[in-house]
Amino acid sequence: MTIYCTPFRGSDKQTTGPSTDSGFETLDQVVEAMGPPAVAYRAMVIYGEGDDRVVFSRVLFCIDGAGTNA
């Protein structure tokens, strides 16, 4: 399964870029590589404490203007 990486602002939860393939196949692989997340849910893990954060998830949160998800 593809795990997507999406940058977002912690203050308003708005994405700041498109969701991209993270290169990981499971959320467990993300945690093994990056350490404990700031927030963890069943289908996503979130890293970052300030306004600039990133979510790794099984779902797309943002598709670019061309609709290509790149």
All heavy atoms as TSV, in Angstrom:
chain	resi	resn	atom	element	x	y	z
A	1	MET	N	N	0.844	-1.169	0.000
A	1	MET	CA	C	0.000	0.000	0.000
A	1	MET	C	C	0.899	1.245	0.000
A	1	MET	O	O	1.902	1.290	0.686
A	1	MET	CB	C	-0.896	-0.025	1.241
A	1	MET	CG	C	-1.640	1.263	1.461
A	1	MET	SD	S	-2.695	1.222	2.912
A	1	MET	CE	C	-3.851	-0.035	2.440
A	2	THR	N	N	0.520	2.233	-0.732
A	2	THR	CA	C	1.258	3.495	-0.777
A	2	THR	C	C	0.926	4.340	0.444
A	2	THR	O	O	-0.231	4.482	0.816
A	2	THR	CB	C	0.895	4.293	-2.047
A	2	THR	OG1	O	1.251	3.513	-3.187
A	2	THR	CG2	C	1.620	5.622	-2.096
A	3	ILE	N	N	1.952	4.906	1.061
A	3	ILE	CA	C	1.778	5.866	2.136
A	3	ILE	C	C	2.128	7.232	1.565
A	3	ILE	O	O	3.209	7.417	0.999
A	3	ILE	CB	C	2.673	5.532	3.352
A	3	ILE	CG1	C	2.318	4.169	3.932
A	3	ILE	CG2	C	2.583	6.632	4.409
A	3	ILE	CD1	C	0.894	4.055	4.478
A	4	TYR	N	N	1.212	8.166	1.687
A	4	TYR	CA	C	1.399	9.509	1.150
A	4	TYR	C	C	1.905	10.458	2.226
A	4	TYR	O	O	1.603	10.290	3.405
A	4	TYR	CB	C	0.083	10.038	0.574
A	4	TYR	CG	C	-0.426	9.203	-0.559
A	4	TYR	CD1	C	-1.401	8.233	-0.353
A	4	TYR	CD2	C	0.091	9.355	-1.842
A	4	TYR	CE1	C	-1.847	7.442	-1.393
A	4	TYR	CE2	C	-0.353	8.558	-2.883
A	4	TYR	CZ	C	-1.320	7.603	-2.657
A	4	TYR	OH	O	-1.754	6.811	-3.680
A	5	CYS	N	N	2.649	11.452	1.799
A	5	CYS	CA	C	3.184	12.489	2.672
A	5	CYS	C	C	2.592	13.827	2.238
A	5	CYS	O	O	2.650	14.175	1.054
A	5	CYS	CB	C	4.699	12.505	2.538
A	5	CYS	SG	S	5.501	13.752	3.514
A	6	THR	N	N	1.995	14.555	3.190
A	6	THR	CA	C	1.353	15.826	2.871
A	6	THR	C	C	1.771	16.883	3.889
A	6	THR	O	O	1.550	16.714	5.082
A	6	THR	CB	C	-0.183	15.701	2.914
A	6	THR	OG1	O	-0.592	14.586	2.110
A	6	THR	CG2	C	-0.852	16.972	2.410
A	7	PRO	N	N	2.366	17.996	3.417
A	7	PRO	CA	C	2.708	19.085	4.342
A	7	PRO	C	C	1.469	19.916	4.649
A	7	PRO	O	O	0.594	20.094	3.799
A	7	PRO	CB	C	3.738	19.901	3.555
A	7	PRO	CG	C	3.383	19.678	2.121
A	7	PRO	CD	C	2.837	18.272	2.049
A	8	PHE	N	N	1.395	20.428	5.891
A	8	PHE	CA	C	0.256	21.272	6.261
A	8	PHE	C	C	0.638	22.206	7.405
A	8	PHE	O	O	1.654	22.004	8.071
A	8	PHE	CB	C	-0.963	20.425	6.627
A	8	PHE	CG	C	-0.846	19.691	7.945
A	8	PHE	CD1	C	-1.431	20.211	9.098
A	8	PHE	CD2	C	-0.162	18.483	8.043
A	8	PHE	CE1	C	-1.335	19.543	10.312
A	8	PHE	CE2	C	-0.059	17.810	9.242
A	8	PHE	CZ	C	-0.650	18.342	10.380
A	9	ARG	N	N	-0.177	23.233	7.605
A	9	ARG	CA	C	0.016	24.173	8.713
A	9	ARG	C	C	-0.743	23.670	9.928
A	9	ARG	O	O	-1.940	23.373	9.848
A	9	ARG	CB	C	-0.500	25.568	8.355
A	9	ARG	CG	C	0.381	26.330	7.404
A	9	ARG	CD	C	-0.095	27.773	7.248
A	9	ARG	NE	N	-1.466	27.860	6.770
A	9	ARG	CZ	C	-1.816	27.952	5.488
A	9	ARG	NH1	N	-0.897	27.993	4.556
A	9	ARG	NH2	N	-3.089	28.019	5.156
A	10	GLY	N	N	-0.071	23.629	11.048
A	10	GLY	CA	C	-0.717	23.193	12.273
A	10	GLY	C	C	-1.779	24.161	12.754
A	10	GLY	O	O	-2.757	23.758	13.371
A	11	SER	N	N	-1.613	25.451	12.449
A	11	SER	CA	C	-2.528	26.475	12.974
A	11	SER	C	C	-3.933	26.371	12.399
A	11	SER	O	O	-4.915	26.562	13.106
A	11	SER	CB	C	-1.972	27.871	12.715
A	11	SER	OG	O	-1.779	28.086	11.329
A	12	ASP	N	N	-4.039	26.065	11.110
A	12	ASP	CA	C	-5.367	26.009	10.494
A	12	ASP	C	C	-5.642	24.698	9.754
A	12	ASP	O	O	-6.656	24.551	9.107
A	12	ASP	CB	C	-5.580	27.198	9.559
A	12	ASP	CG	C	-4.593	27.248	8.405
A	12	ASP	OD1	O	-3.795	26.291	8.218
A	12	ASP	OD2	O	-4.598	28.250	7.677
A	13	LYS	N	N	-4.704	23.782	9.840
A	13	LYS	CA	C	-4.837	22.437	9.227
A	13	LYS	C	C	-4.955	22.473	7.704
A	13	LYS	O	O	-5.410	21.503	7.096
A	13	LYS	CB	C	-6.017	21.660	9.816
A	13	LYS	CG	C	-6.082	21.621	11.330
A	13	LYS	CD	C	-4.888	20.970	11.947
A	13	LYS	CE	C	-5.033	20.786	13.439
A	13	LYS	NZ	N	-4.490	21.842	14.257
A	14	GLN	N	N	-4.534	23.548	7.064
A	14	GLN	CA	C	-4.584	23.653	5.609
A	14	GLN	C	C	-3.310	23.067	5.002
A	14	GLN	O	O	-2.209	23.307	5.505
A	14	GLN	CB	C	-4.730	25.109	5.180
A	14	GLN	CG	C	-6.049	25.719	5.576
A	14	GLN	CD	C	-7.216	25.022	4.905
A	14	GLN	OE1	O	-7.249	24.857	3.685
A	14	GLN	NE2	N	-8.179	24.592	5.704
A	15	THR	N	N	-3.467	22.314	3.916
A	15	THR	CA	C	-2.290	21.760	3.253
A	15	THR	C	C	-1.455	22.879	2.645
A	15	THR	O	O	-1.986	23.918	2.251
A	15	THR	CB	C	-2.693	20.757	2.157
A	15	THR	OG1	O	-3.514	21.413	1.189
A	15	THR	CG2	C	-3.444	19.570	2.740
A	16	THR	N	N	-0.143	22.645	2.580
A	16	THR	CA	C	0.760	23.634	1.993
A	16	THR	C	C	1.460	23.082	0.757
A	16	THR	O	O	2.323	23.738	0.188
A	16	THR	CB	C	1.805	24.101	3.028
A	16	THR	OG1	O	2.526	22.965	3.521
A	16	THR	CG2	C	1.121	24.829	4.180
A	17	GLY	N	N	1.072	21.900	0.347
A	17	GLY	CA	C	1.611	21.280	-0.857
A	17	GLY	C	C	0.837	20.020	-1.157
A	17	GLY	O	O	0.027	19.562	-0.341
A	18	PRO	N	N	1.072	19.435	-2.315
A	18	PRO	CA	C	0.337	18.227	-2.700
A	18	PRO	C	C	0.799	16.989	-1.938
A	18	PRO	O	O	1.928	16.924	-1.455
A	18	PRO	CB	C	0.645	18.091	-4.195
A	18	PRO	CG	C	1.978	18.745	-4.348
A	18	PRO	CD	C	1.991	19.885	-3.364
A	19	SER	N	N	-0.068	16.020	-1.827
A	19	SER	CA	C	0.291	14.722	-1.275
A	19	SER	C	C	1.182	14.010	-2.282
A	19	SER	O	O	0.884	14.014	-3.480
A	19	SER	CB	C	-0.960	13.877	-1.027
A	19	SER	OG	O	-1.813	14.501	-0.104
A	20	THR	N	N	2.274	13.423	-1.792
A	20	THR	CA	C	3.194	12.703	-2.669
A	20	THR	C	C	3.485	11.325	-2.087
A	20	THR	O	O	3.357	11.109	-0.874
A	20	THR	CB	C	4.519	13.472	-2.851
A	20	THR	OG1	O	5.120	13.683	-1.577
A	20	THR	CG2	C	4.286	14.805	-3.536
A	21	ASP	N	N	3.906	10.427	-2.928
A	21	ASP	CA	C	4.296	9.090	-2.493
A	21	ASP	C	C	5.518	9.226	-1.587
A	21	ASP	O	O	6.542	9.762	-1.995
A	21	ASP	CB	C	4.614	8.236	-3.715
A	21	ASP	CG	C	4.939	6.792	-3.391
A	21	ASP	OD1	O	5.342	6.500	-2.242
A	21	ASP	OD2	O	4.825	5.958	-4.296
A	22	SER	N	N	5.428	8.753	-0.363
A	22	SER	CA	C	6.525	8.895	0.594
A	22	SER	C	C	7.639	7.878	0.389
A	22	SER	O	O	8.723	8.030	0.938
A	22	SER	CB	C	5.992	8.734	2.022
A	22	SER	OG	O	5.599	7.385	2.246
A	23	GLY	N	N	7.357	6.829	-0.365
A	23	GLY	CA	C	8.336	5.759	-0.532
A	23	GLY	C	C	8.155	4.644	0.500
A	23	GLY	O	O	8.783	3.605	0.405
A	24	PHE	N	N	7.299	4.886	1.489
A	24	PHE	CA	C	7.001	3.872	2.498
A	24	PHE	C	C	5.770	3.084	2.075
A	24	PHE	O	O	4.889	3.599	1.397
A	24	PHE	CB	C	6.724	4.520	3.861
A	24	PHE	CG	C	7.912	5.228	4.455
A	24	PHE	CD1	C	7.944	6.607	4.522
A	24	PHE	CD2	C	8.990	4.513	4.954
A	24	PHE	CE1	C	9.023	7.273	5.079
A	24	PHE	CE2	C	10.083	5.162	5.513
A	24	PHE	CZ	C	10.103	6.550	5.571
A	25	GLU	N	N	5.713	1.818	2.522
A	25	GLU	CA	C	4.563	0.976	2.208
A	25	GLU	C	C	3.629	0.800	3.394
A	25	GLU	O	O	2.480	0.383	3.230
A	25	GLU	CB	C	5.030	-0.384	1.703
A	25	GLU	CG	C	5.759	-0.284	0.370
A	25	GLU	CD	C	6.212	-1.642	-0.137
A	25	GLU	OE1	O	5.827	-2.675	0.450
A	25	GLU	OE2	O	6.952	-1.666	-1.128
A	26	THR	N	N	4.105	1.101	4.602
A	26	THR	CA	C	3.273	0.988	5.801
A	26	THR	C	C	3.583	2.150	6.741
A	26	THR	O	O	4.670	2.743	6.684
A	26	THR	CB	C	3.532	-0.331	6.565
A	26	THR	OG1	O	4.844	-0.301	7.120
A	26	THR	CG2	C	3.359	-1.553	5.671
A	27	LEU	N	N	2.646	2.441	7.626
A	27	LEU	CA	C	2.888	3.464	8.636
A	27	LEU	C	C	3.935	2.996	9.645
A	27	LEU	O	O	4.685	3.810	10.186
A	27	LEU	CB	C	1.585	3.835	9.337
A	27	LEU	CG	C	0.578	4.586	8.465
A	27	LEU	CD1	C	-0.730	4.772	9.219
A	27	LEU	CD2	C	1.128	5.927	8.019
A	28	ASP	N	N	4.015	1.690	9.875
A	28	ASP	CA	C	5.050	1.162	10.768
A	28	ASP	C	C	6.442	1.478	10.224
A	28	ASP	O	O	7.351	1.790	10.996
A	28	ASP	CB	C	4.890	-0.345	10.942
A	28	ASP	CG	C	3.698	-0.724	11.814
A	28	ASP	OD1	O	3.240	0.128	12.598
A	28	ASP	OD2	O	3.236	-1.869	11.700
A	29	GLN	N	N	6.623	1.414	8.908
A	29	GLN	CA	C	7.909	1.760	8.311
A	29	GLN	C	C	8.249	3.230	8.535
A	29	GLN	O	O	9.404	3.571	8.783
A	29	GLN	CB	C	7.910	1.473	6.807
A	29	GLN	CG	C	7.920	0.019	6.450
A	29	GLN	CD	C	7.837	-0.206	4.951
A	29	GLN	OE1	O	7.456	0.671	4.184
A	29	GLN	NE2	N	8.185	-1.415	4.532
A	30	VAL	N	N	7.241	4.090	8.462
A	30	VAL	CA	C	7.449	5.522	8.711
A	30	VAL	C	C	7.969	5.718	10.135
A	30	VAL	O	O	8.980	6.399	10.359
A	30	VAL	CB	C	6.145	6.331	8.507
A	30	VAL	CG1	C	6.345	7.788	8.906
A	30	VAL	CG2	C	5.668	6.242	7.064
A	31	VAL	N	N	7.290	5.118	11.098
A	31	VAL	CA	C	7.673	5.279	12.500
A	31	VAL	C	C	9.053	4.675	12.763
A	31	VAL	O	O	9.859	5.251	13.504
A	31	VAL	CB	C	6.594	4.667	13.427
A	31	VAL	CG1	C	7.042	4.670	14.879
A	31	VAL	CG2	C	5.282	5.420	13.257
A	32	GLU	N	N	9.362	3.545	12.153
A	32	GLU	CA	C	10.681	2.936	12.313
A	32	GLU	C	C	11.778	3.866	11.803
A	32	GLU	O	O	12.837	3.986	12.414
A	32	GLU	CB	C	10.749	1.603	11.565
A	32	GLU	CG	C	9.978	0.486	12.226
A	32	GLU	CD	C	9.957	-0.774	11.386
A	32	GLU	OE1	O	10.766	-0.910	10.448
A	32	GLU	OE2	O	9.107	-1.636	11.670
A	33	ALA	N	N	11.525	4.548	10.695
A	33	ALA	CA	C	12.528	5.419	10.090
A	33	ALA	C	C	12.614	6.792	10.755
A	33	ALA	O	O	13.692	7.361	10.880
A	33	ALA	CB	C	12.237	5.598	8.595
A	34	MET	N	N	11.473	7.321	11.194
A	34	MET	CA	C	11.432	8.695	11.677
A	34	MET	C	C	11.277	8.838	13.187
A	34	MET	O	O	11.353	9.944	13.708
A	34	MET	CB	C	10.295	9.445	10.974
A	34	MET	CG	C	10.514	9.503	9.480
A	34	MET	SD	S	9.408	10.609	8.638
A	34	MET	CE	C	9.829	12.169	9.355
A	35	GLY	N	N	11.019	7.741	13.873
A	35	GLY	CA	C	10.833	7.810	15.315
A	35	GLY	C	C	9.391	8.078	15.665
A	35	GLY	O	O	8.520	8.167	14.799
A	36	PRO	N	N	9.138	8.242	16.956
A	36	PRO	CA	C	7.758	8.446	17.411
A	36	PRO	C	C	7.146	9.731	16.832
A	36	PRO	O	O	7.794	10.774	16.827
A	36	PRO	CB	C	7.888	8.560	18.936
A	36	PRO	CG	C	9.200	7.937	19.261
A	36	PRO	CD	C	10.073	8.173	18.075
A	37	PRO	N	N	5.917	9.658	16.344
A	37	PRO	CA	C	5.251	10.846	15.803
A	37	PRO	C	C	4.716	11.741	16.916
A	37	PRO	O	O	4.551	11.298	18.063
A	37	PRO	CB	C	4.111	10.261	14.979
A	37	PRO	CG	C	3.788	8.967	15.660
A	37	PRO	CD	C	5.105	8.455	16.193
A	38	ALA	N	N	4.418	12.980	16.573
A	38	ALA	CA	C	3.788	13.905	17.522
A	38	ALA	C	C	2.360	13.457	17.806
A	38	ALA	O	O	1.877	13.568	18.928
A	38	ALA	CB	C	3.805	15.330	16.967
A	39	VAL	N	N	1.687	12.941	16.772
A	39	VAL	CA	C	0.305	12.462	16.883
A	39	VAL	C	C	0.194	11.194	16.047
A	39	VAL	O	O	0.715	11.132	14.935
A	39	VAL	CB	C	-0.703	13.513	16.350
A	39	VAL	CG1	C	-2.127	12.993	16.450
A	39	VAL	CG2	C	-0.554	14.833	17.079
A	40	ALA	N	N	-0.512	10.198	16.566
A	40	ALA	CA	C	-0.702	8.950	15.824
A	40	ALA	C	C	-2.169	8.542	15.849
A	40	ALA	O	O	-2.824	8.617	16.887
A	40	ALA	CB	C	0.154	7.839	16.419
A	41	TYR	N	N	-2.643	8.160	14.694
A	41	TYR	CA	C	-3.980	7.600	14.534
A	41	TYR	C	C	-3.830	6.289	13.780
A	41	TYR	O	O	-2.751	5.964	13.293
A	41	TYR	CB	C	-4.891	8.545	13.731
A	41	TYR	CG	C	-5.129	9.875	14.392
A	41	TYR	CD1	C	-4.464	11.013	13.953
A	41	TYR	CD2	C	-6.028	9.995	15.443
A	41	TYR	CE1	C	-4.687	12.237	14.548
A	41	TYR	CE2	C	-6.260	11.217	16.053
A	41	TYR	CZ	C	-5.592	12.338	15.595
A	41	TYR	OH	O	-5.804	13.542	16.191
A	42	ARG	N	N	-4.913	5.572	13.637
A	42	ARG	CA	C	-4.865	4.281	12.941
A	42	ARG	C	C	-4.400	4.417	11.493
A	42	ARG	O	O	-3.646	3.591	10.995
A	42	ARG	CB	C	-6.240	3.633	13.002
A	42	ARG	CG	C	-6.261	2.279	12.415
A	42	ARG	CD	C	-7.603	1.615	12.609
A	42	ARG	NE	N	-7.778	0.682	11.526
A	42	ARG	CZ	C	-8.915	0.416	10.952
A	42	ARG	NH1	N	-10.002	0.993	11.378
A	42	ARG	NH2	N	-8.983	-0.439	9.971
A	43	ALA	N	N	-4.850	5.465	10.803
A	43	ALA	CA	C	-4.561	5.605	9.374
A	43	ALA	C	C	-3.582	6.735	9.053
A	43	ALA	O	O	-3.378	7.045	7.887
A	43	ALA	CB	C	-5.853	5.826	8.602
A	44	MET	N	N	-2.971	7.350	10.097
A	44	MET	CA	C	-2.025	8.434	9.819
A	44	MET	C	C	-1.133	8.698	11.017
A	44	MET	O	O	-1.506	8.394	12.154
A	44	MET	CB	C	-2.757	9.716	9.434
A	44	MET	CG	C	-3.507	10.365	10.580
A	44	MET	SD	S	-4.364	11.874	10.130
A	44	MET	CE	C	-5.817	11.194	9.367
A	45	VAL	N	N	0.046	9.249	10.729
A	45	VAL	CA	C	0.947	9.733	11.770
A	45	VAL	C	C	1.373	11.140	11.375
A	45	VAL	O	O	1.552	11.439	10.187
A	45	VAL	CB	C	2.175	8.824	11.986
A	45	VAL	CG1	C	1.760	7.503	12.604
A	45	VAL	CG2	C	2.941	8.597	10.704
A	46	ILE	N	N	1.496	12.012	12.377
A	46	ILE	CA	C	1.810	13.415	12.133
A	46	ILE	C	C	3.114	13.758	12.831
A	46	ILE	O	O	3.323	13.416	13.998
A	46	ILE	CB	C	0.682	14.324	12.647
A	46	ILE	CG1	C	-0.624	14.000	11.910
A	46	ILE	CG2	C	1.051	15.800	12.497
A	46	ILE	CD1	C	-1.851	14.684	12.466
A	47	TYR	N	N	3.985	14.459	12.095
A	47	TYR	CA	C	5.272	14.904	12.630
A	47	TYR	C	C	5.331	16.425	12.605
A	47	TYR	O	O	4.803	17.059	11.702
A	47	TYR	CB	C	6.423	14.317	11.807
A	47	TYR	CG	C	6.608	12.844	12.052
A	47	TYR	CD1	C	5.930	11.912	11.278
A	47	TYR	CD2	C	7.431	12.390	13.062
A	47	TYR	CE1	C	6.077	10.555	11.511
A	47	TYR	CE2	C	7.587	11.033	13.303
A	47	TYR	CZ	C	6.914	10.122	12.527
A	47	TYR	OH	O	7.062	8.781	12.759
A	48	GLY	N	N	6.004	16.980	13.602
A	48	GLY	CA	C	6.176	18.416	13.692
A	48	GLY	C	C	5.381	18.977	14.854
A	48	GLY	O	O	4.271	18.535	15.125
A	49	GLU	N	N	5.976	19.938	15.542
A	49	GLU	CA	C	5.329	20.541	16.699
A	49	GLU	C	C	4.873	21.966	16.415
A	49	GLU	O	O	3.981	22.467	17.051
A	49	GLU	CB	C	6.289	20.544	17.898
A	49	GLU	CG	C	6.667	19.162	18.374
A	49	GLU	CD	C	5.525	18.404	19.010
A	49	GLU	OE1	O	4.590	19.030	19.513
A	49	GLU	OE2	O	5.569	17.168	18.987
A	50	GLY	N	N	5.511	22.638	15.470
A	50	GLY	CA	C	5.169	24.026	15.177
A	50	GLY	C	C	4.091	24.128	14.126
A	50	GLY	O	O	3.257	23.237	13.968
A	51	ASP	N	N	4.138	25.207	13.379
A	51	ASP	CA	C	3.128	25.411	12.340
A	51	ASP	C	C	3.401	24.564	11.100
A	51	ASP	O	O	2.485	24.206	10.381
A	51	ASP	CB	C	3.047	26.901	11.973
A	51	ASP	CG	C	1.658	27.292	11.498
A	51	ASP	OD1	O	0.665	26.704	11.981
A	51	ASP	OD2	O	1.562	28.179	10.644
A	52	ASP	N	N	4.658	24.244	10.843
A	52	ASP	CA	C	5.011	23.420	9.686
A	52	ASP	C	C	5.011	21.955	10.104
A	52	ASP	O	O	5.877	21.507	10.859
A	52	ASP	CB	C	6.385	23.799	9.137
A	52	ASP	CG	C	6.405	25.192	8.555
A	52	ASP	OD1	O	5.403	25.585	7.946
A	52	ASP	OD2	O	7.428	25.875	8.720
A	53	ARG	N	N	4.036	21.235	9.604
A	53	ARG	CA	C	3.890	19.824	9.965
A	53	ARG	C	C	3.753	18.972	8.717
A	53	ARG	O	O	3.525	19.480	7.622
A	53	ARG	CB	C	2.667	19.631	10.860
A	53	ARG	CG	C	2.782	20.375	12.164
A	53	ARG	CD	C	1.610	20.127	13.035
A	53	ARG	NE	N	1.710	20.930	14.246
A	53	ARG	CZ	C	0.941	20.764	15.291
A	53	ARG	NH1	N	-0.012	19.853	15.267
A	53	ARG	NH2	N	1.100	21.523	16.348
A	54	VAL	N	N	3.829	17.671	8.908
A	54	VAL	CA	C	3.648	16.737	7.807
A	54	VAL	C	C	2.855	15.538	8.320
A	54	VAL	O	O	3.050	15.089	9.446
A	54	VAL	CB	C	5.009	16.313	7.189
A	54	VAL	CG1	C	5.860	15.556	8.183
A	54	VAL	CG2	C	4.819	15.532	5.916
A	55	VAL	N	N	1.936	15.077	7.476
A	55	VAL	CA	C	1.149	13.890	7.812
A	55	VAL	C	C	1.492	12.792	6.812
A	55	VAL	O	O	1.585	13.037	5.604
A	55	VAL	CB	C	-0.380	14.187	7.809
A	55	VAL	CG1	C	-0.867	14.710	6.489
A	55	VAL	CG2	C	-1.167	12.941	8.216
A	56	PHE	N	N	1.729	11.597	7.330
A	56	PHE	CA	C	1.906	10.406	6.515
A	56	PHE	C	C	0.614	9.620	6.656
A	56	PHE	O	O	0.155	9.364	7.776
A	56	PHE	CB	C	3.084	9.569	7.015
A	56	PHE	CG	C	4.418	10.208	6.771
A	56	PHE	CD1	C	4.961	11.092	7.684
A	56	PHE	CD2	C	5.132	9.927	5.621
A	56	PHE	CE1	C	6.189	11.682	7.471
A	56	PHE	CE2	C	6.361	10.512	5.388
A	56	PHE	CZ	C	6.893	11.392	6.323
A	57	SER	N	N	0.020	9.252	5.522
A	57	SER	CA	C	-1.292	8.618	5.586
A	57	SER	C	C	-1.531	7.692	4.399
A	57	SER	O	O	-0.793	7.716	3.416
A	57	SER	CB	C	-2.387	9.688	5.589
A	57	SER	OG	O	-2.350	10.394	4.370
A	58	ARG	N	N	-2.601	6.946	4.505
A	58	ARG	CA	C	-3.023	6.045	3.427
A	58	ARG	C	C	-3.886	6.762	2.398
A	58	ARG	O	O	-4.230	6.185	1.379
A	58	ARG	CB	C	-3.818	4.893	4.021
A	58	ARG	CG	C	-3.041	4.070	5.001
A	58	ARG	CD	C	-3.926	3.018	5.619
A	58	ARG	NE	N	-3.232	2.400	6.732
A	58	ARG	CZ	C	-3.823	1.771	7.713
A	58	ARG	NH1	N	-5.136	1.660	7.734
A	58	ARG	NH2	N	-3.129	1.235	8.678
A	59	VAL	N	N	-4.273	7.992	2.696
A	59	VAL	CA	C	-5.171	8.738	1.805
A	59	VAL	C	C	-4.508	10.019	1.304
A	59	VAL	O	O	-3.626	10.565	1.948
A	59	VAL	CB	C	-6.496	9.102	2.518
A	59	VAL	CG1	C	-7.252	7.859	2.917
A	59	VAL	CG2	C	-6.231	9.968	3.722
A	60	LEU	N	N	-4.981	10.481	0.161
A	60	LEU	CA	C	-4.532	11.759	-0.402
A	60	LEU	C	C	-5.298	12.883	0.282
A	60	LEU	O	O	-6.516	12.828	0.382
A	60	LEU	CB	C	-4.807	11.807	-1.900
A	60	LEU	CG	C	-4.043	10.805	-2.766
A	60	LEU	CD1	C	-4.650	10.753	-4.160
A	60	LEU	CD2	C	-2.588	11.201	-2.828
A	61	PHE	N	N	-4.585	13.910	0.722
A	61	PHE	CA	C	-5.239	15.068	1.301
A	61	PHE	C	C	-5.252	16.247	0.341
A	61	PHE	O	O	-6.075	17.130	0.461
A	61	PHE	CB	C	-4.527	15.502	2.605
A	61	PHE	CG	C	-4.859	14.629	3.761
A	61	PHE	CD1	C	-3.985	13.614	4.156
A	61	PHE	CD2	C	-6.027	14.793	4.462
A	61	PHE	CE1	C	-4.274	12.806	5.226
A	61	PHE	CE2	C	-6.338	13.985	5.548
A	61	PHE	CZ	C	-5.456	12.984	5.920
A	62	CYS	N	N	-4.334	16.261	-0.600
A	62	CYS	CA	C	-4.238	17.394	-1.529
A	62	CYS	C	C	-3.719	16.918	-2.872
A	62	CYS	O	O	-2.702	16.247	-2.949
A	62	CYS	CB	C	-3.302	18.464	-0.950
A	62	CYS	SG	S	-3.118	19.917	-1.985
A	63	ILE	N	N	-4.424	17.317	-3.927
A	63	ILE	CA	C	-3.998	17.026	-5.293
A	63	ILE	C	C	-3.647	18.356	-5.931
A	63	ILE	O	O	-4.336	19.353	-5.730
A	63	ILE	CB	C	-5.115	16.307	-6.088
A	63	ILE	CG1	C	-5.428	14.979	-5.413
A	63	ILE	CG2	C	-4.720	16.116	-7.531
A	63	ILE	CD1	C	-6.595	14.235	-6.007
A	64	ASP	N	N	-2.542	18.396	-6.677
A	64	ASP	CA	C	-2.108	19.678	-7.264
A	64	ASP	C	C	-3.119	20.226	-8.273
A	64	ASP	O	O	-4.083	19.552	-8.635
A	64	ASP	CB	C	-0.717	19.557	-7.881
A	64	ASP	CG	C	-0.666	18.704	-9.131
A	64	ASP	OD1	O	-1.717	18.269	-9.630
A	64	ASP	OD2	O	0.447	18.472	-9.626
A	65	GLY	N	N	-2.919	21.447	-8.720
A	65	GLY	CA	C	-3.851	22.129	-9.622
A	65	GLY	C	C	-4.138	21.377	-10.897
A	65	GLY	O	O	-5.223	21.486	-11.468
A	66	ALA	N	N	-3.166	20.629	-11.378
A	66	ALA	CA	C	-3.361	19.859	-12.612
A	66	ALA	C	C	-4.117	18.562	-12.357
A	66	ALA	O	O	-4.449	17.837	-13.285
A	66	ALA	CB	C	-2.005	19.557	-13.259
A	67	GLY	N	N	-4.368	18.256	-11.081
A	67	GLY	CA	C	-5.072	17.032	-10.761
A	67	GLY	C	C	-4.206	15.800	-10.893
A	67	GLY	O	O	-4.703	14.691	-11.036
A	68	THR	N	N	-2.882	15.995	-10.818
A	68	THR	CA	C	-1.983	14.867	-11.032
A	68	THR	C	C	-1.384	14.292	-9.764
A	68	THR	O	O	-0.695	13.283	-9.826
A	68	THR	CB	C	-0.823	15.271	-11.956
A	68	THR	OG1	O	-0.094	16.334	-11.327
A	68	THR	CG2	C	-1.320	15.698	-13.309
A	69	ASN	N	N	-1.587	14.962	-8.599
A	69	ASN	CA	C	-1.047	14.470	-7.348
A	69	ASN	C	C	0.473	14.416	-7.374
A	69	ASN	O	O	1.085	13.514	-6.824
A	69	ASN	CB	C	-1.642	13.088	-7.041
A	69	ASN	CG	C	-1.080	12.492	-5.781
A	69	ASN	OD1	O	-0.791	13.221	-4.852
A	69	ASN	ND2	N	-0.936	11.199	-5.753
A	70	ALA	N	N	1.107	15.366	-8.028
A	70	ALA	CA	C	2.569	15.351	-8.063
A	70	ALA	C	C	3.128	16.684	-7.613
A	70	ALA	O	O	2.478	17.652	-7.526
A	70	ALA	CB	C	3.053	15.060	-9.467
